[in-house]
Amino acid sequence: NNSGRGIYMADVDGLMYTKQLTAEMYCGSCLLLAAVLRHRPTEVSRAMPLVNLVIQSLLTSLVNFLPVSLLLPNTTTTTNDALVDVAVKCGELLATVMSAIAAVEMKDVSHRYCPHLLAQYIILIASPPTTTSRSAFHSTSTSGGGGRPGGGGVNGLVLKAVRQGAYALYDACSPGEVQYLYALLGQQGGRQGGLWRKGLSELKEGYEREYRYRGKV
């Protein structure tokens, strides 16, 4: 009935308003962190463990951004598209932060964290959800609800946006660090480590095809 539809539309409007506010805070955080990384590399190099935790939080928040309503048939396509557009913008700015980390002048410090940041990207965003990734997601997420049921796997457009930052981190890694990351994914993933290693292989293929020889985006 009309009253029911009115309540539903109010819920949708409220969802969009809330998500837009969340996105503004998310984007502001990314812009601030990117500026600090670019203009205060020496200071940042002394706080890379904290930066690592911030990136982990930004990754899990991005996974948690797309609400359960996107999976429900009653949600309009227009609303879905608008939410995805907002999430893509957040993903693009997260990629900017990841690229800034890769470009920190104190590379002898930042390099130690690139493999760990890539591991988080692969587990939480790039790979299909698994029992282990869900556990990792819930253990790092501070959200009180309203997010997706488990970590890993995001909208393809969002993944494409964030992937540019992952390419920059991969580019900053030495061959030895890539080998370390391969071993790390296998050790942490157990039986599911094969999926994560596959995610790393796909990242390498995309890096070779889209990033390495075409310049940095």
Solvent accessible surface area in square Angstrom, and as a share of the most:
residue,aa,sasa,rsa
1,N,152,0.78
2,N,137,0.70
3,S,78,0.51
4,G,35,0.34
5,R,147,0.54
6,G,40,0.39
7,I,116,0.59
8,Y,62,0.24
9,M,65,0.29
10,A,60,0.46
11,D,90,0.47
12,V,13,0.08
13,D,89,0.46
14,G,34,0.33
15,L,41,0.21
16,M,29,0.13
17,Y,137,0.52
18,T,76,0.44
19,K,25,0.11
20,Q,81,0.36
21,L,76,0.38
22,T,52,0.30
23,A,7,0.05
24,E,116,0.52
25,M,135,0.60
26,Y,19,0.07
27,C,20,0.12
28,G,37,0.36
29,S,58,0.37
30,C,1,0.00
31,L,101,0.50
32,L,123,0.61
33,L,25,0.13
34,A,4,0.03
35,A,43,0.34
36,V,55,0.32
37,L,2,0.01
38,R,147,0.54
39,H,126,0.56
40,R,137,0.50
41,P,22,0.14
42,T,62,0.36
43,E,88,0.39
44,V,8,0.05
45,S,15,0.09
46,R,187,0.68
47,A,37,0.29
48,M,1,0.00
49,P,75,0.47
50,L,110,0.55
51,V,9,0.05
52,N,23,0.12
53,L,106,0.53
54,V,54,0.31
55,I,0,0.00
56,Q,38,0.17
57,S,53,0.34
58,L,16,0.08
59,L,0,0.00
60,T,3,0.02
61,S,49,0.32
62,L,3,0.02
63,V,1,0.00
64,N,19,0.10
65,F,10,0.04
66,L,10,0.05
67,P,9,0.05
68,V,65,0.38
69,S,27,0.17
70,L,34,0.17
71,L,109,0.54
72,L,96,0.48
73,P,127,0.80
74,N,113,0.58
75,T,16,0.09
76,T,49,0.28
77,T,99,0.58
78,T,106,0.62
79,T,12,0.07
80,N,37,0.19
81,D,77,0.40
82,A,33,0.26
83,L,0,0.00
84,V,16,0.09
85,D,92,0.48
86,V,30,0.17
87,A,0,0.00
88,V,30,0.17
89,K,104,0.44
90,C,1,0.00
91,G,0,0.00
92,E,83,0.37
93,L,20,0.10
94,L,0,0.00
95,A,7,0.05
96,T,40,0.23
97,V,0,0.00
98,M,1,0.00
99,S,33,0.21
100,A,5,0.04
101,I,0,0.00
102,A,9,0.07
103,A,68,0.53
104,V,3,0.02
105,E,141,0.63
106,M,74,0.33
107,K,89,0.38
108,D,108,0.56
109,V,25,0.14
110,S,0,0.00
111,H,44,0.20
112,R,151,0.55
113,Y,42,0.16
114,C,0,0.00
115,P,3,0.02
116,H,65,0.29
117,L,1,0.00
118,L,0,0.00
119,A,6,0.04
120,Q,25,0.11
121,Y,3,0.01
122,I,0,0.00
123,I,15,0.07
124,L,6,0.03
125,I,0,0.00
126,A,29,0.23
127,S,2,0.01
128,P,76,0.48
129,P,56,0.35
130,T,11,0.07
131,T,99,0.58
132,T,45,0.26
133,S,0,0.00
134,R,101,0.37
135,S,69,0.44
136,A,32,0.25
137,F,5,0.02
138,H,114,0.51
139,S,89,0.58
140,T,38,0.22
141,S,26,0.17
142,T,134,0.78
143,S,54,0.35
144,G,91,0.87
145,G,54,0.52
146,G,56,0.54
147,G,12,0.11
148,R,58,0.21
149,P,95,0.60
150,G,5,0.04
151,G,0,0.00
152,G,2,0.02
153,G,19,0.18
154,V,22,0.13
155,N,49,0.25
156,G,52,0.50
157,L,105,0.52
158,V,2,0.01
159,L,33,0.17
160,K,127,0.54
161,A,13,0.10
162,V,0,0.00
163,R,60,0.22
164,Q,48,0.22
165,G,0,0.00
166,A,0,0.00
167,Y,1,0.01
168,A,6,0.05
169,L,0,0.00
170,Y,19,0.07
171,D,52,0.27
172,A,14,0.11
173,C,15,0.09
174,S,47,0.30
175,P,107,0.67
176,G,45,0.44
177,E,34,0.15
178,V,31,0.18
179,Q,131,0.58
180,Y,104,0.39
181,L,0,0.00
182,Y,101,0.38
183,A,39,0.30
184,L,20,0.10
185,L,0,0.00
186,G,16,0.16
187,Q,142,0.63
188,Q,101,0.45
189,G,5,0.05
190,G,53,0.51
191,R,242,0.88
192,Q,44,0.19
193,G,1,0.01
194,G,49,0.47
195,L,73,0.36
196,W,3,0.01
197,R,71,0.26
198,K,119,0.50
199,G,7,0.07
200,L,8,0.04
201,S,50,0.32
202,E,94,0.42
203,L,8,0.04
204,K,99,0.42
205,E,104,0.47
206,G,2,0.02
207,Y,15,0.06
208,E,55,0.25
209,R,142,0.52
210,E,57,0.25
211,Y,8,0.03
212,R,113,0.41
213,Y,161,0.61
214,R,182,0.67
215,G,35,0.34
216,K,126,0.53
217,V,137,0.79
